[in-house]
Amino acid sequence: FYKYEPIPQMLVNYTINATIPQNLTITNATYNVLSYFLFSGYKYTNNSICMNVTTPLNWTSFYELPSWRNTSLPKNKTWSESILTTVYDMIFTKPVYRSLPMYITKTGMIFGNNHVYTFDGRLYSVPEYKHEDCMYVLARDFRDKNFTILSSPESITIKFRELVIRITGDSKVYIDGSVQPTELPYQTPEKNVTITRVGPFVNVTTSHGIGIVCDSVNQACAFNISGLYHNKTLGLLGTSDNEPSTDFRKPNGRNTTSVAEFLNSYEVTGYKTCKISPSQQYNKVAKVRMSKVKPICSQLLNKLNISSPWSKCFKTIDPTPFREACEYDSKYVTEETAYCKTLGSYVSLCQSKGIYINQTAECTICEKTRKLNDTWWQKSKPTADIVLIISESMQMTKRSNPEHQLKKLIQKLNEKMSYKDMRVAIVGFGGKDVHEPAHVHTVDGELFTQMKPSELNRALRELVFTGKKTTNAMEAIKLATQYPFRPEASKIFLLITEEDKIEKNPEEIRSIKKILAEQSITMNVFSSYKEIKKSKVDAIFGIKYNLDIISDKKVPKKHSISGLVKLPKGVYVELCTATKGSIFSVDLLLEGEHRLMKQVSDVVVEQIESQIGTEKICKCYQGPAGEGVTKCKVVPVPFY
């Protein structure tokens, strides 16, 4: 009983009446008993709690064992131990206060063109911004000043004590007023704030009890706040006090029923052009399009429709305000598919509560006109999407600075590629902290960027080669396959790691082979292979899947016949062989061997050219935010 979890002072500031099993009741009373033990070190002036436990025991202090109140009762050791265990669990192991509403994480959201969903579940629509400089307070911790969230036409801004984050509608992140996008992942030195990118989502996690997820597909941002902020917030997202009726509380503490008055009270610039007239009817700010309301709104979000595929979420998230917002969007907003953003936001909100539903097929579009599950033929063009999958293990730094050698490789590839619209992306793995799991490295704030050495060099500087654990690239390869590839482009992976993976998981290998094959991805590997370094053939830089030698000298093509050259053993080599790729020496790469750089460029160009003009079969799939994702596979030409 001497190791305890202190109950926060916030709990004491509320009057609580609750009955729990074993007649244990928390009441609004004095704290004479529990304050001595549970609240050691705290000082209170009023409103604390005590616990009344009805038992056949005499127990006046936590510093002594209880005795039987009635000596005639049998001293049942098992029963007494059960009572003690129950009381202990309720106070320490499973504290009652953890189940109180004030301790539940709340989610507020802004989405679409003009919708706000408060922490307490109230949804309302607001006028469009009157000027690009207008800015509103979405939420602010007005007690402890831990955070402030601001909204403007093109971005949201989050102010913490240690930094300021601005997230734009296209998922780019700017830190502390920077002009250029900050490359992700990003983490503060104290690790209090971490920002990552996954597909269309920007994720902000903090130690301040607030998390943010912004979705560029549905133009939505969800704000998750800890129950520790119960009744501590003000702004357009409300008060987080379990009372939707108080969500329109102004900074002066007074409630209002006027949307215009409420919005004006949280506009921070003070510009007259940003003030909304109280007589303005906010539901008519958009140009009315006289069309029927989309029936999909009612089909999916009518709470009486138990056959709706989303009905399992209705008890958790009330669909009625979202149905009204969906109907509003389909009738008034000029954008044809504006209602899809409302539907997608409801899906995201349900998923954040652990209820997994999918966006309706009607809102999933590929290549502007293709619907979900549509298939079509696509001819390959002279262009490519290249993904660098890079280990951030400290072993990569043993020979030289890997960043410099990777820059040289990019420069050589850029010189060799005569095609237009070449794109490059970076995936990292095996580092330290946020760099340890498979993760996206943005390039100029994007997942893919044009092959411009200046932008790529800036992104490569964000690689942190400090990982000390044995790396595994399999999750990084999976992540790379989820990138938004173009239908007409060849897809090339360059995996750069300190060593191949020897331990095999047959099921995992089969799964990744299938994923790579479904998109006709060619995988090349740079790793430490003694078969290459100690080959009897001089000047060998790599080996192709068919055992052709990669060298700058004229050497026999098929040394496998005489046993001079063999493919090394390893999981990555197996994936490379299955996708008709090549393996290279990572040691030569990190030594800056310029002849290797040239050979790599020649091999990549050869792989791209082998696909130019080939026919692909493409299919439209649904992405994580409900967006359309195109996947294409080269169809082999039959020989007769």
C-alpha positions as CSV (number, residue, x, y, z in Angstrom):
1,F,0.0,0.0,0.0
2,Y,3.0,2.3,0.2
3,K,3.5,2.4,-3.6
4,Y,0.6,4.4,-4.9
5,E,-0.4,6.5,-7.8
6,P,-1.3,10.0,-6.7
7,I,-4.8,11.2,-7.8
8,P,-4.4,14.5,-9.7
9,Q,-5.7,17.6,-8.0
10,M,-8.1,18.1,-10.9
11,L,-10.2,15.2,-9.6
12,V,-10.6,17.0,-6.3
13,N,-12.0,20.1,-7.9
14,Y,-15.2,18.2,-8.9
15,T,-18.1,16.9,-6.9
16,I,-18.3,13.2,-7.6
17,N,-21.1,10.9,-6.6
18,A,-20.7,7.3,-7.8
19,T,-21.3,3.8,-6.5
20,I,-19.1,1.0,-7.4
21,P,-18.9,-2.7,-6.5
22,Q,-18.4,-3.9,-2.9
23,N,-20.4,-0.9,-1.6
24,L,-17.4,1.4,-2.3
25,T,-18.8,5.0,-2.7
26,I,-17.0,8.2,-3.6
27,T,-18.8,11.2,-2.1
28,N,-18.3,14.9,-1.8
29,A,-17.0,15.0,1.8
30,T,-13.9,15.8,3.8
31,Y,-10.5,14.4,3.0
32,N,-9.4,13.7,6.6
33,V,-8.6,10.0,5.9
34,L,-7.5,9.7,2.3
35,S,-5.7,13.0,2.1
36,Y,-3.2,11.7,4.6
37,F,-2.3,8.8,2.3
38,L,-3.5,9.4,-1.2
39,F,-2.8,13.1,-1.5
40,S,0.5,13.3,0.4
41,G,2.4,16.5,-0.6
42,Y,-0.8,18.3,-1.9
43,K,-2.6,21.1,-0.2
44,Y,-6.3,21.7,-0.6
45,T,-8.6,24.4,0.6
46,N,-12.0,22.8,-0.3
47,N,-13.8,20.1,-2.2
48,S,-11.8,17.0,-1.7
49,I,-13.0,13.4,-1.6
50,C,-13.1,10.5,0.9
51,M,-14.2,6.9,0.5
52,N,-16.8,5.0,2.6
53,V,-16.2,1.3,2.6
54,T,-18.7,-1.0,4.3
55,T,-16.9,-4.0,5.7
56,P,-17.0,-6.1,8.9
57,L,-13.5,-4.7,9.7
58,N,-12.1,-2.2,12.1
59,W,-9.7,-0.2,10.0
60,T,-8.7,3.3,11.1
61,S,-5.3,3.7,9.4
62,F,-3.5,2.6,6.3
63,Y,-0.5,2.0,8.5
64,E,-2.0,-1.0,10.3
65,L,-3.8,-4.1,9.3
66,P,-7.6,-4.3,9.9
67,S,-9.2,-6.4,12.6
68,W,-12.6,-8.0,12.7
69,R,-15.4,-5.8,14.0
70,N,-17.4,-8.8,15.2
71,T,-15.1,-11.4,16.9
72,S,-17.8,-14.1,16.4
73,L,-17.3,-14.0,12.7
74,P,-15.0,-16.6,11.3
75,K,-11.6,-15.3,10.4
76,N,-11.8,-16.3,6.7
77,K,-8.4,-15.4,5.4
78,T,-9.4,-15.8,1.8
79,W,-12.4,-13.4,2.2
80,S,-10.3,-10.8,3.9
81,E,-7.6,-11.0,1.3
82,S,-10.2,-10.6,-1.4
83,I,-11.6,-7.4,0.3
84,L,-8.1,-6.0,0.6
85,T,-7.2,-6.8,-3.0
86,T,-10.5,-5.2,-4.2
87,V,-9.9,-2.0,-2.3
88,Y,-6.3,-1.9,-3.4
89,D,-7.3,-2.4,-7.1
90,M,-9.9,0.3,-7.0
91,I,-7.5,2.8,-5.5
92,F,-4.3,2.0,-7.2
93,T,-4.4,-0.7,-9.9
94,K,-7.7,0.3,-11.5
95,P,-8.4,3.8,-10.2
96,V,-12.0,4.9,-10.3
97,Y,-11.1,8.3,-11.7
98,R,-9.7,6.7,-14.9
99,S,-13.3,5.7,-15.9
100,L,-14.8,9.1,-15.3
101,P,-15.9,11.2,-18.4
102,M,-13.4,13.9,-17.6
103,Y,-10.5,11.5,-18.3
104,I,-11.7,10.3,-21.7
105,T,-9.8,11.5,-24.7
106,K,-12.0,13.9,-26.8
107,T,-11.9,14.5,-30.5
108,G,-12.7,17.7,-32.3
109,M,-12.5,18.2,-36.1
110,I,-12.7,20.7,-38.9
111,F,-13.4,19.4,-42.3
112,G,-14.7,20.1,-45.8
113,N,-15.2,23.7,-46.8
114,N,-16.9,25.0,-43.6
115,H,-17.7,22.4,-41.0
116,V,-16.7,22.3,-37.3
117,Y,-17.2,19.3,-35.0
118,T,-16.6,20.3,-31.3
119,F,-15.0,18.2,-28.6
120,D,-18.4,17.6,-27.1
121,G,-20.0,16.4,-30.4
122,R,-21.7,19.6,-31.6
123,L,-21.4,20.1,-35.4
124,Y,-22.1,23.4,-37.1
125,S,-21.2,25.2,-40.3
126,V,-19.5,28.6,-40.7
127,P,-19.1,31.1,-43.5
128,E,-16.1,31.0,-45.8
129,Y,-13.2,33.1,-44.9
130,K,-13.8,36.7,-46.0
131,H,-10.1,37.4,-46.4
132,E,-6.9,35.4,-46.7
133,D,-5.5,37.0,-43.6
134,C,-8.4,36.1,-41.3
135,M,-7.5,33.7,-38.5
136,Y,-9.6,32.1,-35.8
137,V,-8.8,30.3,-32.5
138,L,-9.9,26.7,-32.8
139,A,-8.8,25.7,-29.3
140,R,-6.7,27.1,-26.5
141,D,-5.7,25.7,-23.2
142,F,-6.7,28.9,-21.3
143,R,-5.6,27.6,-17.9
144,D,-2.1,26.3,-18.4
145,K,-1.3,27.8,-21.8
146,N,0.1,24.5,-23.1
147,F,-1.2,24.9,-26.6
148,T,-3.1,27.2,-29.0
149,I,-4.6,26.1,-32.3
150,L,-5.4,28.6,-35.0
151,S,-7.1,28.3,-38.3
152,S,-6.6,30.3,-41.5
153,P,-7.9,29.8,-45.1
154,E,-4.9,27.7,-46.2
155,S,-3.5,26.2,-43.0
156,I,-3.8,25.5,-39.3
157,T,-1.2,26.7,-36.8
158,I,-0.4,24.9,-33.5
159,K,1.6,26.9,-30.9
160,F,3.3,24.9,-28.2
161,R,5.7,26.3,-25.6
162,E,8.8,25.0,-27.5
163,L,7.8,25.5,-31.2
164,V,5.1,26.7,-33.7
165,I,3.8,24.3,-36.3
166,R,1.9,25.3,-39.5
167,I,0.3,22.6,-41.6
168,T,-1.1,23.5,-45.0
169,G,-3.9,21.8,-47.0
170,D,-1.4,19.9,-49.1
171,S,0.2,18.3,-46.0
172,K,3.3,20.4,-46.0
173,V,4.7,21.4,-42.6
174,Y,6.5,24.6,-41.6
175,I,8.3,25.0,-38.3
176,D,8.8,28.3,-36.5
177,G,7.9,30.4,-39.5
178,S,10.3,28.7,-41.9
179,V,9.8,29.6,-45.6
180,Q,10.7,26.2,-46.9
181,P,8.8,23.1,-45.8
182,T,10.3,21.2,-42.9
183,E,11.2,17.7,-44.0
184,L,9.5,14.9,-42.0
185,P,9.9,13.0,-39.7
186,Y,10.6,15.8,-37.3
187,Q,11.2,15.5,-33.5
188,T,12.1,18.2,-30.9
189,P,15.4,17.5,-29.0
190,E,13.4,16.8,-25.8
191,K,11.1,14.4,-27.8
192,N,8.0,16.3,-26.6
193,V,6.7,16.8,-30.1
194,T,7.0,14.4,-33.1
195,I,5.6,15.0,-36.6
196,T,5.4,12.2,-39.2
197,R,3.8,11.7,-42.6
198,V,2.0,8.6,-43.7
199,G,0.3,8.8,-47.1
200,P,-2.1,11.8,-47.1
201,F,-1.9,12.1,-43.3
202,V,0.3,14.4,-41.2
203,N,0.5,13.1,-37.6
204,V,1.5,15.3,-34.7
205,T,2.0,13.5,-31.3
206,T,3.0,15.2,-28.2
207,S,3.7,14.8,-24.5
208,H,1.3,17.7,-23.8
209,G,-1.9,15.5,-24.0
210,I,-2.8,16.6,-27.5
211,G,-2.5,14.8,-30.9
212,I,-3.4,16.1,-34.3
213,V,-4.0,14.2,-37.6
214,C,-4.5,16.2,-40.8
215,D,-5.9,14.6,-43.9
216,S,-5.3,16.3,-47.2
217,V,-7.8,14.2,-49.1
218,N,-10.9,15.2,-47.1
219,Q,-9.4,18.6,-46.1
220,A,-9.8,17.6,-42.5
221,C,-7.9,17.9,-39.2
222,A,-8.8,15.9,-36.1
223,F,-7.6,17.2,-32.7
224,N,-7.5,14.6,-29.9
225,I,-7.1,16.1,-26.4
226,S,-6.6,14.3,-23.1
227,G,-9.3,14.4,-20.4
228,L,-6.8,16.4,-18.4
229,Y,-8.1,19.4,-20.4
230,H,-11.7,18.9,-19.2
231,N,-13.3,22.3,-19.1
232,K,-9.9,24.0,-19.8
233,T,-10.4,24.8,-23.5
234,L,-12.1,27.7,-25.4
235,G,-12.4,28.3,-29.1
236,L,-14.4,27.2,-32.1
237,L,-13.9,23.5,-31.0
238,G,-15.8,24.2,-27.7
239,T,-15.1,23.7,-24.0
240,S,-14.6,19.9,-23.7
241,D,-16.8,19.7,-20.6
242,N,-19.3,17.1,-21.8
243,E,-21.9,19.9,-22.3
244,P,-22.5,20.7,-26.0
245,S,-24.7,23.6,-24.8
246,T,-21.6,25.5,-23.6
247,D,-19.6,25.1,-26.8
248,F,-20.5,28.6,-27.9
249,R,-18.8,30.2,-24.9
250,K,-17.0,33.4,-25.8
251,P,-13.6,34.4,-24.3
252,N,-15.4,36.5,-21.7
253,G,-17.1,33.4,-20.4
254,R,-20.6,34.2,-21.7
255,N,-22.5,31.8,-24.0
256,T,-24.1,33.0,-27.2
257,T,-26.5,31.5,-29.7
258,S,-25.2,33.6,-32.6
259,V,-22.7,31.9,-34.9
260,A,-21.5,35.3,-36.2
261,E,-21.0,36.7,-32.7
262,F,-19.2,33.5,-31.6
263,L,-16.9,33.5,-34.6
264,N,-16.1,37.2,-34.3
265,S,-15.1,36.7,-30.6
266,Y,-12.4,34.3,-31.7
267,E,-11.0,36.2,-34.8
268,V,-7.5,37.2,-33.8
269,T,-6.4,39.7,-36.4
270,G,-9.1,42.3,-35.6
271,Y,-9.3,43.3,-39.3
272,K,-12.7,44.8,-40.2
273,T,-12.7,42.7,-43.3
274,C,-12.7,39.6,-41.2
275,K,-15.8,40.5,-39.1
276,I,-19.0,38.7,-39.9
277,S,-22.2,40.7,-39.9
278,P,-24.7,39.3,-37.3
279,S,-27.4,39.5,-39.9
280,Q,-25.5,37.4,-42.3
281,Q,-27.0,33.9,-42.7
282,Y,-24.1,31.6,-42.7
283,N,-25.9,28.8,-44.4
284,K,-26.3,30.8,-47.6
285,V,-22.7,32.0,-48.1
286,A,-22.0,29.5,-50.9
287,K,-23.5,29.9,-54.4
288,V,-26.6,27.8,-54.4
289,R,-26.7,25.0,-56.9
290,M,-30.2,24.0,-57.4
291,S,-29.8,20.2,-57.4
292,K,-31.3,17.4,-55.4
293,V,-29.6,16.4,-52.2
294,K,-27.5,13.3,-52.7
295,P,-29.4,10.2,-51.5
296,I,-26.1,8.6,-50.3
297,C,-26.2,11.0,-47.3
298,S,-29.4,9.5,-45.9
299,Q,-28.5,6.0,-47.0
300,L,-25.3,6.0,-45.0
301,L,-26.0,8.4,-42.1
302,N,-29.6,7.9,-41.2
303,K,-29.4,6.6,-37.6
304,L,-32.7,4.6,-38.2
305,N,-31.2,2.7,-41.1
306,I,-29.8,-0.4,-39.4
307,S,-28.8,-1.8,-42.8
308,S,-26.3,1.1,-43.4
309,P,-22.7,-0.3,-43.6
310,W,-21.8,2.4,-41.1
311,S,-24.5,1.6,-38.5
312,K,-22.1,0.0,-36.1
313,C,-20.6,3.4,-35.5
314,F,-23.9,5.2,-34.8
315,K,-24.0,4.5,-31.1
316,T,-20.5,6.0,-30.7
317,I,-20.6,8.9,-33.1
318,D,-24.1,10.4,-33.8
319,P,-24.5,10.4,-37.6
320,T,-27.3,13.0,-37.7
321,P,-25.2,16.2,-37.8
322,F,-23.0,14.6,-40.4
323,R,-26.0,13.7,-42.5
324,E,-27.1,17.3,-42.3
325,A,-23.7,18.5,-43.3
326,C,-23.5,16.0,-46.2
327,E,-26.9,17.3,-47.5
328,Y,-25.8,20.9,-47.1
329,D,-22.6,20.2,-49.1
330,S,-24.4,18.4,-51.9
331,K,-27.0,21.2,-52.2
332,Y,-25.1,24.4,-51.7
333,V,-21.3,23.8,-52.3
334,T,-20.3,24.3,-55.9
335,E,-17.7,21.5,-55.8
336,E,-19.3,18.4,-57.3
337,T,-18.0,15.9,-54.7
338,A,-17.8,18.2,-51.7
339,Y,-20.1,15.9,-49.7
340,C,-17.4,13.2,-49.9
341,K,-15.2,15.2,-47.5
342,T,-18.0,15.1,-44.9
343,L,-18.5,11.3,-45.5
344,G,-14.7,10.7,-45.3
345,S,-14.5,12.8,-42.1
346,Y,-17.2,10.6,-40.4
347,V,-15.2,7.5,-41.5
348,S,-12.0,8.9,-40.0
349,L,-13.8,9.9,-36.7
350,C,-15.2,6.3,-36.4
351,Q,-11.8,4.8,-37.1
352,S,-10.2,7.0,-34.4
353,K,-12.6,5.3,-32.0
354,G,-11.6,1.9,-33.1
355,I,-14.6,1.3,-35.3
356,Y,-13.4,0.5,-38.9
357,I,-15.7,1.4,-41.7
358,N,-14.9,2.2,-45.3
359,Q,-15.6,5.3,-47.4
360,T,-18.4,4.8,-49.9
361,A,-17.3,3.6,-53.4
362,E,-19.0,6.6,-54.9
363,C,-16.3,8.9,-53.5
364,T,-13.3,6.9,-54.6
365,I,-12.1,8.1,-58.0
366,C,-8.8,7.2,-59.8
367,E,-7.2,9.3,-62.6
368,K,-10.1,11.8,-62.5
369,T,-12.7,9.5,-64.2
370,R,-12.0,5.9,-63.1
371,K,-14.3,4.4,-60.4
372,L,-13.5,2.0,-57.6
373,N,-12.6,-1.5,-59.0
374,D,-12.5,-0.2,-62.6
375,T,-9.8,-1.8,-64.8
376,W,-8.2,-0.4,-67.9
377,W,-5.1,-0.7,-70.2
378,Q,-2.2,1.7,-69.9
379,K,0.9,2.0,-72.0
380,S,4.2,2.6,-70.3
381,K,6.0,5.8,-71.1
382,P,9.7,6.8,-70.8
383,T,9.5,7.9,-67.2
384,A,10.0,6.3,-63.8
385,D,9.1,6.6,-60.1
386,I,12.2,5.7,-58.0
387,V,12.1,5.0,-54.3
388,L,15.3,5.0,-52.2
389,I,14.9,2.7,-49.2
390,I,17.7,3.6,-46.8
391,S,18.9,2.1,-43.6
392,E,19.8,4.7,-40.9
393,S,22.0,2.3,-38.9
394,M,25.2,3.7,-37.6
395,Q,27.0,0.9,-39.4
396,M,26.4,2.8,-42.6
397,T,28.9,5.5,-41.3
398,K,31.9,3.2,-40.8
399,R,33.5,4.0,-44.2
400,S,32.4,7.5,-44.8
401,N,29.5,9.9,-44.6
402,P,26.6,8.1,-46.4
403,E,24.8,11.3,-47.1
404,H,27.7,12.5,-49.4
405,Q,27.8,9.2,-51.3
406,L,24.0,9.2,-51.7
407,K,24.2,12.7,-53.2
408,K,26.7,11.5,-55.7
409,L,24.5,8.6,-56.7
410,I,21.5,11.0,-57.2
411,Q,23.7,13.3,-59.3
412,K,24.9,10.4,-61.5
413,L,21.3,9.2,-61.9
414,N,20.2,12.7,-62.8
415,E,22.9,13.0,-65.4
416,K,22.1,9.7,-67.0
417,M,18.3,10.1,-67.1
418,S,17.3,11.9,-70.3
419,Y,13.6,11.3,-69.6
420,K,11.2,14.0,-68.4
421,D,9.2,13.9,-65.2
422,M,11.5,11.5,-63.3
423,R,10.3,11.4,-59.7
424,V,12.1,10.2,-56.5
425,A,11.0,9.4,-53.0
426,I,12.8,8.4,-49.8
427,V,11.8,5.8,-47.1
428,G,14.0,5.3,-44.0
429,F,14.2,2.6,-41.4
430,G,16.6,1.2,-38.7
431,G,17.6,4.5,-37.1
432,K,16.9,5.8,-33.6
433,D,13.7,7.1,-32.0
434,V,11.3,8.3,-34.7
435,H,13.8,7.1,-37.3
436,E,13.7,3.4,-36.1
437,P,10.5,2.1,-37.6
438,A,9.8,2.2,-41.4
439,H,8.9,5.9,-42.1
440,V,8.4,8.4,-44.8
441,H,11.1,11.0,-45.5
442,T,9.4,13.9,-47.3
443,V,11.2,15.7,-50.1
444,D,10.4,19.4,-50.3
445,G,7.3,18.5,-48.2
446,E,6.1,15.9,-50.7
447,L,6.1,12.1,-50.9
448,F,7.5,12.3,-54.5
449,T,9.5,15.1,-56.1
450,Q,11.1,15.7,-59.4
451,M,14.6,14.5,-59.7
452,K,16.2,17.8,-58.7
453,P,19.5,17.3,-56.8
454,S,19.1,20.5,-54.8
455,E,15.8,19.3,-53.3
456,L,16.9,15.8,-52.8
457,N,20.2,16.9,-51.1
458,R,18.1,18.9,-48.6
459,A,16.0,15.8,-47.8
460,L,19.1,13.5,-47.5
461,R,20.5,15.8,-44.8
462,E,17.5,14.8,-42.6
463,L,18.7,11.1,-42.6
464,V,20.1,10.3,-39.1
465,F,22.5,7.3,-39.1
466,T,22.4,6.6,-35.4
467,G,20.6,3.2,-35.2
468,K,22.2,0.6,-33.0
469,K,19.9,-2.4,-33.5
470,T,19.9,-5.0,-36.3
471,T,17.8,-3.6,-39.1
472,N,15.0,-5.2,-41.0
473,A,13.9,-3.6,-44.3
474,M,10.7,-5.7,-44.8
475,E,8.3,-3.1,-43.3
476,A,10.1,-0.3,-45.2
477,I,9.6,-2.2,-48.5
478,K,5.9,-2.6,-47.7
479,L,5.6,1.1,-46.9
480,A,7.3,2.0,-50.2
481,T,4.8,-0.1,-52.2
482,Q,2.0,2.1,-50.7
483,Y,3.3,5.3,-52.4
484,P,1.2,7.0,-55.1
485,F,2.8,5.7,-58.3
486,R,1.8,7.0,-61.7
487,P,0.2,4.4,-64.0
488,E,2.5,5.2,-67.0
489,A,5.7,5.2,-65.0
490,S,8.2,2.3,-64.4
491,K,8.7,1.6,-60.7
492,I,12.2,1.1,-59.4
493,F,13.3,0.4,-55.8
494,L,16.9,1.0,-54.5
495,L,17.3,-0.7,-51.1
496,I,20.5,0.5,-49.4
497,T,21.4,-1.4,-46.2
498,E,24.4,-2.5,-44.3
499,E,23.6,-6.3,-44.5
500,D,21.1,-8.7,-46.0
501,K,18.5,-10.4,-44.0
502,I,19.4,-14.1,-43.4
503,E,16.6,-15.3,-41.2
504,K,13.6,-16.1,-43.4
505,N,9.9,-15.8,-42.7
506,P,8.4,-17.7,-45.7
507,E,5.0,-16.2,-45.3
508,E,6.3,-12.7,-45.1
509,I,8.5,-13.2,-48.2
510,R,5.6,-14.6,-50.2
511,S,3.5,-11.6,-49.2
512,I,6.0,-9.0,-50.2
513,K,6.8,-10.9,-53.5
514,K,3.1,-10.7,-54.3
515,I,2.8,-7.0,-53.5
516,L,5.9,-6.3,-55.7
517,A,4.6,-8.4,-58.5
518,E,1.1,-6.8,-58.5
519,Q,2.7,-3.5,-59.4
520,S,5.6,-4.7,-61.5
521,I,8.2,-3.1,-59.1
522,T,11.8,-3.8,-59.9
523,M,13.9,-4.0,-56.7
524,N,17.7,-3.5,-56.6
525,V,19.8,-4.0,-53.4
526,F,23.0,-2.4,-52.1
527,S,24.4,-4.5,-49.3
528,S,27.6,-6.1,-48.1
529,Y,28.1,-9.3,-50.2
530,K,31.4,-11.1,-49.9
531,E,30.5,-13.0,-53.1
532,I,31.0,-9.7,-54.9
533,K,34.1,-8.5,-53.1
534,K,35.9,-11.8,-53.3
535,S,34.9,-12.8,-56.8
536,K,37.6,-14.2,-59.0
537,V,36.5,-11.7,-61.7
538,D,38.1,-8.3,-61.4
539,A,36.2,-5.0,-61.3
540,I,32.9,-6.5,-60.5
541,F,30.3,-4.0,-59.0
542,G,27.2,-6.2,-58.9
543,I,25.2,-9.1,-60.3
544,K,21.9,-9.1,-62.2
545,Y,19.1,-11.5,-61.4
546,N,20.2,-13.7,-64.3
547,L,23.8,-13.8,-63.1
548,D,25.0,-11.3,-65.7
549,I,28.1,-9.5,-64.3
550,I,27.9,-5.7,-63.7
551,S,31.3,-4.3,-64.6
552,D,33.0,-1.6,-66.5
553,K,35.2,-4.1,-68.2
554,K,34.4,-6.7,-70.9
555,V,33.9,-9.9,-69.0
556,P,32.1,-13.1,-69.9
557,K,28.4,-12.7,-69.3
558,K,27.6,-16.1,-67.8
559,H,30.2,-17.0,-65.2
560,S,27.6,-19.1,-63.3
561,I,28.4,-21.9,-65.8
562,S,32.0,-22.3,-64.5
563,G,30.9,-21.4,-60.9
564,L,32.9,-18.2,-60.8
565,V,29.9,-16.1,-59.8
566,K,27.0,-17.0,-57.7
567,L,24.1,-15.0,-56.2
568,P,24.6,-14.5,-52.5
569,K,22.0,-16.0,-50.0
570,G,19.6,-13.6,-48.4
571,V,16.0,-12.4,-48.2
572,Y,16.6,-9.2,-50.2
573,V,18.5,-11.1,-52.9
574,E,15.5,-13.4,-53.2
575,L,13.2,-10.4,-53.6
576,C,15.6,-8.9,-56.1
577,T,15.7,-12.1,-58.2
578,A,11.9,-12.4,-58.2
579,T,11.5,-8.8,-59.6
580,K,14.4,-9.1,-62.1
581,G,16.5,-6.6,-60.3
582,S,20.2,-6.4,-59.5
583,I,22.5,-6.5,-56.4
584,F,25.4,-4.1,-55.7
585,S,28.2,-3.7,-53.2
586,V,27.2,-1.2,-50.5
587,D,30.8,-1.0,-49.5
588,L,31.9,0.4,-52.9
589,L,28.9,2.8,-52.7
590,L,30.0,4.1,-49.3
591,E,33.6,4.4,-50.5
592,G,32.4,6.7,-53.2
593,E,33.5,4.5,-56.1
594,H,32.5,6.6,-59.1
595,R,32.6,3.6,-61.5
596,L,30.0,1.9,-59.4
597,M,27.8,5.0,-59.6
598,K,28.0,4.9,-63.4
599,Q,27.1,1.2,-63.5
600,V,24.1,1.7,-61.3
601,S,22.8,4.5,-63.5
602,D,23.3,2.3,-66.6
603,V,21.4,-0.6,-65.0
604,V,18.5,1.6,-63.8
605,V,18.1,3.1,-67.3
606,E,18.1,-0.4,-68.8
607,Q,15.4,-1.4,-66.4
608,I,13.2,1.6,-67.4
609,E,13.8,1.1,-71.1
610,S,12.8,-2.5,-70.9
611,Q,9.2,-1.4,-69.9
612,I,8.8,1.5,-72.3
613,G,5.9,0.8,-74.6
614,T,4.7,-2.3,-72.7
615,E,1.0,-2.7,-71.9
616,K,-0.2,-2.6,-68.3
617,I,-3.4,-3.6,-66.7
618,C,-4.5,-1.1,-64.1
619,K,-7.1,-1.2,-61.4
620,C,-8.6,1.4,-59.1
621,Y,-8.3,0.7,-55.4
622,Q,-9.4,2.6,-52.3
623,G,-6.7,4.3,-50.2
624,P,-6.6,4.9,-46.4
625,A,-8.4,8.2,-46.6
626,G,-11.0,6.9,-49.2
627,E,-9.0,8.3,-52.1
628,G,-8.5,6.4,-55.3
629,V,-5.2,4.5,-55.7
630,T,-4.1,3.2,-59.1
631,K,-2.1,0.0,-59.3
632,C,-0.7,-1.2,-62.6
633,K,1.0,-4.4,-63.6
634,V,2.9,-5.1,-66.8
635,V,1.3,-7.8,-68.9
636,P,3.9,-10.1,-70.5
637,V,3.6,-10.4,-74.3
638,P,3.0,-14.1,-75.2
639,F,5.4,-15.8,-77.6
640,Y,4.0,-18.0,-80.3
